[in-house]
Structures are given as C-alpha cells and as structure tokens.
Amino acid sequence: MATQTIAKLLAQGTTLQEISVKGWVRTFRANRFIALNDGSTINNLQCVVDFENFDEALLKRITTGAAIHVTGELVESQGKGQSVEIQVKALEILGDSDPETYPIQPKKHTFEFLRENAHLRTRTNTFSAVMRMCSSLSFAVHKYFNDNGFYNMHTPIITGSDAEGAGDMFRVTILDPKNPPLTEEGEVNYKEDFFGKEANLTVSGQLEAETYAMSLGKVYTFGPTFRAENSNTSRHLAEFWMIEPEVAFMDLDGNMDLAEDFLKSVLSYVLEHNREDLEFLDKRLQEHDKTLPQAERSPMHLIDKIKFVVDNNFKRVSYTEAIDILRNSKPNKKKKFNYIIEEWGADLQSEHERFLVEKHFKCPVILFDYPANIKAFYMRLNEDGKTVRAMDILFPGIGEMVGGSQREERLEVLKQKMAALNIPEEELWWYLDLRKYGTAVHSGFGLGFERLVMFATGMGNIRDVIPYPRTPQNAEF
C-alpha cells in the first residue's frame, strides 16, 4: 500500500479507506492517541490505538520524536480538534527516540533554545510553518521570473571584486596563515595563492548579472551572499540569499514597476497556497504581542500586513520630499526619533522609513533619487550632479525591503565615480567594457530573501528564518 502525506489525507477528507502514513510522534496520550506529523502540514493526524491489540513493549517505544509507520482505516473522528482519524491496524517503529534526552518535548521552548537545536527545531509547529513558507516563497520567486521571460544565472560565489565597496568580505585563500609567502615589501604575496590574486566570498551577484543582462535582456540570480560585518542584530547574517534581477533597456520607472509587481506576486502566492501556516503564524504573533508594551506591538496582524502590500499601490516619493516630511514631522520636532533629521543628505534609518509607511502615507513607499554620496558607485548620476537614480522600497514593520537603481551606463561618468572612490579600473575592466560595447540604459534591484521571509512570517529575528544561521562566533551545524 502506497504511503500518503497527512496534508493530502486531510485535504481529501475521504473516510472509510485503508491508508498508510509515516511520520514522527508529537504526543502519545493515554496509551491510545498518537498525534502524528510528517512535515507536510502544520496539522497532526490522530491515530487511535487499541492497546489490547498490540504488544506492551511496542507501545512503550511510541515516544515523542519517534518515527513510525501506521496502517489503518481513516474514519470520521469522534473527538474534538480533528475531522478524521486513523483506526490503527498495524504499527511499526521505524526509529526510536530517547524520551530522557530528546530536546523537542511537547511544551513551549524559547527561540534561543531552539536555535541551539536547529537540526530539530522544524519538528515544532512554528518552525515547520516558517520553513514551508520559505519553500513556497522561493518557488514563487522562480515562477515569477520564469513566467515573465527572465533567464536564471548562477553568479560566482568566489570573486575578486567588491560590488558594494563595503570592504567587509570573507577572504578565500589556501596560503599557510602561519607562514604565508611575502613580497619584497613584506606584504602577503597573493600571486602565489590559488587564484593568483586576492579572492573573497561575494557580497552580491549584481555586477556579473549586469553583464548577462546586456546580452540576454532579462536575467536574475538567486544565490548565497556573504558579509563579514561583525553585527549581532536581529536583521544581520554573515551568510544569506539574495534575489537580484537585471534588465537591459529599462529605466528607473520600469525598475520600480518591476519590483512592485514582483513583490505583490510572490506575497499573493503564499496568501493562496500557505493559508494554514499563515493563520497559525498570525495567531502566534498576536499572542506574542500581548506580552509586549503597546509601543512595541506589531502595527497590524500578519495576514493584514501582507494584504496591505498586495492590495495597495506603492507611493513613489523622492528622497528630497521624504526628508521635508520627516523634518517637519511631530516625532522629529519633539525629538522622539532616535536619529533626528536635521538636513538633506541624512541616511534614513528604519524608524524614519516605518514612519513614512505606517503613519504618513499608510501604504508601501518607494523612495527614489537619493544623495549620491550615500549610495554605491554604479548608480546613475542625475543631471543635478548630487543625486542618483536609486530607489528603496519600504514596508510596514520592517522598513527597507528592496534596494535598486538605474545603473550608470556612461563610460566616462562611471570612470570618474570609480576614481573618486579609489576603485582601480583594472579591477573592473570587464564591467567597464559593457559601457564600451553597445551600452544602453539598464536597471535592477536586490532583495534579501530572508528579510522577505521575516516579513511574510512575522518572525522578529532573521536567525529564525534560515535553516542554520551564520553569525559572529557561530558556525554550528
């Protein structure tokens, strides 16, 4: 008899059929009721055991965490909490679980404890729901770009360039750290390293994606990126995944259209396909909010927050207009902001971005035309000489969700910007070639996948939306 998933059985709801299921025991009550879960749904399947028909030694092995195979008849449930249940006819223990040491007991655990047991935390309702949401969002990303004529490309993980100019990169080397080869000047001689030059883990696939966009038209990359920033905040990881589309012949307006349509599409997908998980996570968030001071509570319920993005047109506002709004706002005048806005050119913080979205415009916001000195070298310089064709998309509860720009397609302007930032032309000769041979307007954006998952699940810490978080002093598992 073929094994079926619990999700499929519960969706069909057809009773009086012989079925076979495999899963892990959540609880075993009164030597009679097994709550079984196989990861396909947040819901457990109740398996009713007539203990007189089974060996006592076998029943003692049915403990929380054990893997079992159950065969029986699916019938209408006589108890509360489920519509159907299995009347067990045959039961096999596939893998025992030690009840004395198994860490995921049927009780409430802190997220900190579960991070220490990340290899088992998806056996809890919260983390199984989060990871199913991750999977659905990932599929929705690929589906959107495939449906809209984009080509997927895998950009290098090992790179010799720093796309962001951040400097916080992980070095890749095979040189002996205790006795590296040295130059005559006493510097490490990277010419003797594996790649013959300094190499690092990438912080972005954007620059390489641009090269393919300028021949294939529309491309995207969805892959791992790395930052060696020594940060322990709830929004930073050393290893995370980035979604980065690049499109030839598209200006900033088209880029904003693309990003808005993309975000609405992927969030609509989980609203349709992950309803049970969303409802559970929404309820979890509401219960958690009750424990917080009023000022720290979520501005709206989780599903309402997602619909807020899907159902509203994004308001497009220039950075200059946004600065005027913030400078004249009550929180700024009464010094309620942690970072007071005093003059044009300030780098906006999350509190400012959330004020614009949640209090002032009450819809998602796209800010554009940022000061050139707070943005990356590759962004197109405006005619005013002081702003660039950059855009950030701001969401409720989280602030910046997307960052993008129209790329600088003019060779001489790009050279000048690189020189001003001491970026050697020989390091990015291939990037400059794009401006020599058939240059054209082109644009793109970047979206940190885990930040999107945080928004869609209501989780407050980015370490809880990636299977095994990499952070300072932590590379466990």
Secondary structure, DSSP 8 states (H G I E B T S, - for coil): -----HHHHHHH---SEEEEEEEEEEEEETTTEEEEE-SSSSS-EEEE--GGGS-HHHHHT--TT-EEEEEEEEEE-SSSS-SEEEEEEEEEEEE---TTT-S--SS---HHHHHHTTTTGGGSHHHHHHHHHHHHHHHHHHHHHHHTT-EE----SEESS-TT------B---S-SSS--B-TTSSB-GGGSTTSS--EE-S-SHHHHHHHHHHHSEEEEEEEEE------STT--SEEEEEEEEEET--HHHHHHHHHHHHHHHHHHHHHH-HHHHHHHHHHHHHHHTTS-GGGS-SS-HHHHHHHHHHS--EEEEHHHHHHHHHTSHHHHTT-SSS---STT----HHHHHIIIIIII-S-EEEEEEEGGGS-TTB-B-TTSSEEEEEEEEETTTEEEEEEEEB---HHHHHHHHHHTT--GGGGHHHHHHHHSS---EEEEEEEHHHHHHHHHT-S-GGGSSSS--BTTB---
